[in-house]
Amino acid sequence: MPEVDFFHFFRKGVGWIATVYATVVMLQSLYGWWVYLAAGDRYTSLMRRYLLVQAVRLRFWRFAGDLAVCVLLCVAFLIIWRAHYTIYGIETALADGPRTTQTK
């Protein structure tokens, strides 16, 4: 009989649901901004111009610290992700039992 780890199943399910939800909300928000900025009136034109000027004036070094934090958080995530698979490998190896070879 196969062993089922319900926590693993729950964690994967919540991860998928949260990922799909965040993606849908982000795409809806981007579409809303796209529709808003595509309007042809005077005030929307000013807003587009303002956003373009702010994007051009953006300085990379002001946000280098925030970027470093984001990169370090991604590295920590990858280390934890790798550790989970290592633990699953250890669990599988222990479940199989000791493998001893007897040579005489």
N, C-alpha and C positions, 0 to 999 in steps of 0.2 A: 504494500500500500504506500503510495507516495506521501511524503510529508509536505504539508501545506503550511507555510508561514503566513498567517493572516496579517501580521504587522507589515511584512514586506508587500503583500498585496494591497493593503490600505495605503501605504506610503507611495507606491507606484500610481495607484488610482488618484490620490490627491494631487500628486505631481502633475499628472496628465490634465486633470480638470483645471488646476491653477494655471498651467501653461496655456491651454486653449482659451480660458477666460481672459487672461492678460493679453493674449494676442488679439482677440476679438475687440476688446475695449480699446487697445492701442490703434487698431485699424479704423475703428469708428471715429476716434478722435482725430486721426490724420485726415480722414475723409471729410469730417466737419470743418477742419481748418482749410482744406483744399477748396471746399465749396464756398466758405466765407471769403477767402482771399481771391477767388475767381470772379467775384462780383465786379461790376464795371463802374460803380458810383465813385464819387470824388473821395470820400472818407476811406473806402477800402483801398483805393489807389495810394493814398497817403500812408496807410498801414503797411502795404506791400513795400513801399519805398523805405519806410522806417525799419522794417525787418531786414531788408537788404543791406542798408547802411550799417545796422548793428552787427550783422553777420560779417561784413567786410572789416569792421573795426575790432572784431573779436581777437584777443591776444591769447596765443597758446600758453605762454608761460604763467599767466594768471591762473590758469586752470590745471597746471601741471601737478599740483598737489592732489587735487581731486581725481585726476586721471591716474596718478600713482596708487591712490587708495582703491580705485576700481580695478586696476590690474592686480593688485595684491589680493583683493577679495576673490577675483577669478582664479588666481593661483591656489588660494586656500580651498576654494570649491573643488578644483581638480584634485588636490591632494586628498580631500575627504572622500571624494568619489572613488578614487583609486583604492583608498583604504577599505571602503565597503566591499569592493570586489575581492580584495585580498582576504578579508575576513570570511567572505562566502567561500572562497577556495579552501581556507583552513577548515571551515565547518564541514565541507564536503569530504576533505581528506580524513578528518576525525570520524566522520560517520561511516566511512568505508572500513575503518579499523586499521590496526597496525599491519604493515606488510613486512613480514620477516621472511627471509630466504634462508633455508637451512641447507648448508652444503656440508658434506662429509667426505 
